[in-house]
């Protein structure tokens, strides 16, 4: 089993200590009752990866690790083979000892759009909701975060994160927990909370915003990145069965409507700081994610629309403060 004991020890004497009243029992129940059918296979790959300590680690400009002594061809091929058993890799990229994990998403491009607008992360305790493989957690650590905690119920992403961590020397400045935000108590303990690429998957988006607010300290900052549509403060798209081939998309507001939603939930100083049409350079099929991607989800005759006829993905970043 994946050992969360170090994380429990790490938070025992800090602002997250009260989480220990519920978290260990939740994780134990997950390990006992809710493991994915392929989890043992993924965990076996994880166990067979070597624990490497990089001589050069860059988390500020990328997520890359290098050794002064290059891996042999055999070592590199074996590590790559093990990492490929954890496909599909969606969020990245990672460059690890000459192995380049070319993920479906260029998550570095999103980070470059977000970072200039947020309060500096140095010394802050961070929560990343729906963190995926944890790429952005490592970039948060690179930006100076004291502790970056990610939650994501997808167990493959947890294994991907632990694989990268094992190749980064077991770095304990970032952690991923197999939870959804609805399983978290109101901790009121994080300096910054990120929710990126999550809101449109929630059946009740305002409830999600309240859940995010409940994790922030007083004066804490929310960083919200999500799909939006063009329009005024009353514009909200409610897709039919699918949006860009995704089934579980419920509400896509305009950025102005989303600003109103945040204010309705009690956030202040709400700012729309970026809007960007997702390109096929940012989200695409690669050898590490071989199924359909954005190019397959857009109308081949009109790239401004999805195959269902909705506006093509437009993503906005909003920053807000909990008073």
C-alpha positions in Angstrom: 0.0 0.0 0.0 1.0 3.6 -0.5 2.2 5.0 2.9 0.6 8.3 4.0 2.3 8.2 7.4 4.9 10.7 6.5 2.2 13.2 5.5 0.3 12.6 8.8 3.5 13.3 10.7 4.2 16.4 8.6 0.9 18.0 9.4 0.6 16.9 13.0 2.0 20.1 14.5 0.8 22.7 12.0 -2.4 24.4 10.7 -3.6 21.1 9.2 -3.4 19.1 12.4 -7.2 18.9 12.9 -7.5 17.1 9.5 -6.0 14.1 11.4 -9.3 13.7 13.2 -10.9 12.3 10.0 -8.2 11.7 7.3 -6.5 8.5 8.4 -9.8 6.7 8.8 -10.9 7.9 5.3 -7.7 6.7 3.7 -7.8 3.4 5.5 -11.3 2.8 4.3 -10.2 3.7 0.8 -7.4 1.2 0.9 -9.7 -1.5 2.3 -12.8 -1.0 0.2 -12.3 1.1 -2.8 -9.1 0.1 -4.7 -9.3 0.2 -8.5 -9.1 -3.2 -10.2 -5.7 -2.3 -11.8 -4.3 -0.7 -8.6 -2.1 -3.7 -7.8 -0.6 -3.6 -11.2 0.1 0.1 -10.9 1.5 -0.3 -7.4 3.8 -3.1 -8.7 5.2 -0.8 -11.3 5.7 1.8 -8.6 7.5 -0.7 -6.4 9.8 -1.7 -9.2 10.9 1.9 -10.0 14.3 2.7 -8.5 14.5 5.4 -5.8 16.7 8.1 -7.5 18.1 11.3 -6.0 18.7 14.0 -8.7 21.9 16.0 -8.7 20.1 18.7 -10.5 16.4 19.4 -9.9 14.4 22.2 -11.6 10.9 22.8 -10.3 10.9 26.5 -11.0 10.9 26.4 -14.8 9.8 22.8 -15.4 9.7 19.5 -13.6 13.0 18.0 -14.5 15.6 15.9 -12.8 19.1 15.0 -13.9 22.0 13.0 -12.5 25.7 13.7 -12.9 26.1 10.0 -13.8 23.8 9.3 -16.7 21.6 6.2 -16.5 22.7 3.3 -18.7 20.5 2.5 -21.7 19.2 -0.5 -19.9 18.2 1.5 -16.8 16.6 4.2 -18.8 14.6 1.7 -20.9 13.5 -0.2 -17.8 12.3 3.0 -16.1 10.5 4.2 -19.2 8.8 0.8 -19.6 7.6 1.0 -16.0 6.3 4.6 -16.4 4.5 3.6 -19.6 2.5 1.0 -17.6 0.9 4.0 -15.9 -0.5 5.5 -19.1 -2.4 7.5 -20.0 -0.3 10.5 -18.8 -2.5 13.5 -19.1 -0.9 16.4 -17.1 2.8 17.3 -17.4 5.3 17.3 -19.0 8.1 15.7 -17.0 11.8 15.3 -17.9 13.4 12.6 -15.7 17.0 11.5 -16.3 16.7 11.7 -20.1 13.1 10.3 -20.2 10.7 12.8 -21.5 7.0 12.1 -20.5 5.2 14.0 -23.2 1.8 14.3 -21.6 -1.5 15.0 -23.4 -1.7 18.5 -21.8 1.1 21.1 -21.8 0.3 22.0 -18.2 3.3 24.3 -18.2 1.5 26.6 -20.5 -1.4 26.9 -18.1 1.0 27.6 -15.2 2.6 30.3 -17.2 -0.8 32.0 -17.7 -1.7 31.6 -14.0 1.5 32.4 -12.1 1.9 36.1 -12.9 -1.5 36.9 -11.4 -1.4 35.2 -8.0 0.0 36.1 -4.7 3.6 34.8 -4.5 3.5 31.2 -3.1 6.7 31.5 -1.0 6.0 30.0 2.5 2.4 29.3 1.8 0.3 26.1 2.4 -1.5 25.1 -0.8 -4.4 22.9 -1.7 -4.8 21.9 -5.4 -8.3 20.4 -6.0 -8.4 17.8 -8.9 -4.6 17.9 -9.1 -4.2 14.9 -11.5 -0.7 13.6 -11.7 0.5 16.5 -9.5 2.5 18.4 -12.1 1.3 21.8 -10.8 2.1 20.7 -7.2 5.7 20.4 -8.2 5.6 23.8 -9.9 4.1 25.3 -6.7 6.9 23.8 -4.7 9.3 25.3 -7.2 7.6 28.7 -6.7 8.4 28.5 -3.0 5.3 26.8 -1.4 6.0 25.4 2.0 3.6 22.5 1.5 1.5 21.6 -1.6 -1.3 19.2 -1.0 -3.3 17.8 -3.9 -6.5 15.8 -3.8 -7.8 13.7 -6.7 -10.0 10.6 -6.5 -8.5 9.1 -9.7 -6.1 6.4 -8.4 -4.0 6.2 -11.5 -3.1 9.8 -11.0 -2.0 9.1 -7.4 0.3 6.3 -8.7 1.7 8.7 -11.4 2.5 11.3 -8.7 4.2 8.7 -6.5 6.2 7.5 -9.4 7.5 11.0 -10.1 8.1 11.6 -6.4 10.2 8.4 -6.2 12.4 9.7 -9.1 12.7 13.1 -7.4 14.4 11.7 -4.3 11.2 11.2 -2.3 10.5 14.9 -2.0 8.0 15.5 0.8 7.1 19.1 0.0 4.2 17.8 -2.2 1.6 15.1 -1.5 -1.5 13.7 -3.2 -4.5 12.2 -1.4 -7.1 10.0 -3.1 -10.1 12.2 -2.1 -12.7 14.4 -3.6 -13.3 17.8 -2.0 -16.7 16.7 -0.9 -14.9 14.3 1.5 -12.9 17.1 3.2 -14.0 18.8 6.4 -14.1 22.6 6.4 -10.4 23.1 7.4 -10.1 26.8 6.9 -6.4 26.2 6.8 -4.9 26.8 3.3 -3.3 30.1 2.3 -4.1 29.4 -1.4 -6.6 27.0 -3.0 -6.4 26.1 -6.7 -9.3 24.6 -8.6 -8.3 24.2 -12.2 -10.3 22.2 -14.7 -12.9 21.0 -12.1 -15.9 23.4 -11.9 -17.6 22.3 -15.1 -17.6 18.7 -13.8 -19.6 19.6 -10.7 -23.4 19.2 -10.7 -23.7 22.1 -8.3 -21.0 24.6 -9.2 -22.0 27.0 -6.3 -21.6 24.3 -3.8 -18.2 23.6 -5.2 -17.3 27.3 -4.7 -18.5 27.1 -1.1 -16.4 24.0 -0.6 -13.3 25.8 -1.9 -14.0 28.7 0.4 -14.3 26.4 3.4 -10.7 25.3 2.9 -9.2 28.8 2.9 -7.8 30.8 5.8 -9.3 34.2 6.4 -7.8 36.5 3.7 -6.8 33.4 1.7 -6.7 33.3 -2.1 -8.7 31.2 -4.5 -7.3 30.5 -8.0 -10.1 29.3 -10.2 -9.4 28.1 -13.8 -12.3 26.6 -15.8 -14.2 26.5 -19.1 -16.2 29.6 -19.9 -18.3 30.9 -22.8 -18.5 34.3 -24.3 -21.4 36.4 -23.0 -22.7 38.7 -20.3 -23.3 38.1 -16.6 -26.5 36.1 -17.4 -24.9 33.7 -19.9 -24.5 30.0 -18.9 -24.2 27.1 -21.3 -25.8 23.9 -20.1 -24.6 21.2 -22.6 -26.7 18.2 -23.6 -25.3 14.7 -23.4 -21.7 15.7 -24.2 -19.5 18.7 -24.5 -16.3 18.1 -26.6 -17.0 14.4 -26.1 -17.0 14.7 -22.3 -20.2 13.3 -20.7 -19.9 14.9 -17.2 -20.0 18.6 -18.1 -22.9 20.4 -16.4 -22.5 24.2 -16.4 -20.2 26.5 -18.4 -20.8 30.1 -17.4 -19.4 33.3 -18.9 -16.5 34.7 -17.0 -18.8 37.6 -15.9 -21.4 35.1 -14.6 -18.7 33.2 -12.8 -17.5 36.4 -11.2 -21.1 36.9 -9.9 -21.2 33.3 -8.6 -18.0 33.9 -6.6 -19.4 37.1 -5.2 -22.7 35.4 -4.3 -20.6 32.8 -2.3 -19.0 35.6 -0.3 -15.7 36.1 -2.2 -14.3 39.6 -2.6 -11.8 41.3 -4.9 -12.8 38.9 -7.7 -10.7 39.5 -10.9 -10.9 37.9 -14.3 -7.2 37.8 -15.2 -6.9 35.6 -18.2 -9.0 34.0 -21.0 -7.5 31.6 -23.5 -8.8 29.4 -26.3 -7.3 25.9 -25.9 -5.1 25.0 -28.8 -4.2 21.7 -30.3 -0.6 22.5 -29.3 -1.7 22.6 -25.6 -3.9 19.5 -25.6 -3.0 16.7 -28.0 -2.4 13.0 -28.5 1.1 11.8 -27.8 2.9 8.5 -27.4 2.1 8.8 -23.7 -1.6 9.3 -24.2 -2.6 7.5 -27.4 -6.4 7.9 -27.4 -8.5 10.8 -28.8 -7.6 14.4 -27.8 -8.7 17.9 -28.6 -8.3 17.7 -32.4 -10.8 14.8 -32.4 -13.3 16.8 -30.2 -13.5 19.8 -32.6 -15.7 20.2 -35.7 -13.3 19.3 -38.6 -14.9 22.0 -40.8 -15.1 24.7 -38.1 -12.4 24.7 -35.4 -14.3 27.3 -33.4 -16.9 24.7 -32.5 -16.9 21.3 -30.8 -18.2 18.2 -32.7 -21.5 18.8 -30.9 -21.8 22.4 -32.2 -20.9 24.2 -29.0 -18.3 26.9 -28.8 -14.8 25.4 -28.7 -13.1 25.3 -25.3 -12.3 28.7 -23.8 -10.6 28.7 -20.4 -10.6 31.7 -18.0 -8.6 32.3 -14.8 -10.3 34.2 -11.9 -8.6 35.2 -8.7 -10.7 35.9 -5.5 -10.2 36.5 -1.8 -12.0 35.1 1.2 -12.6 38.0 3.5 
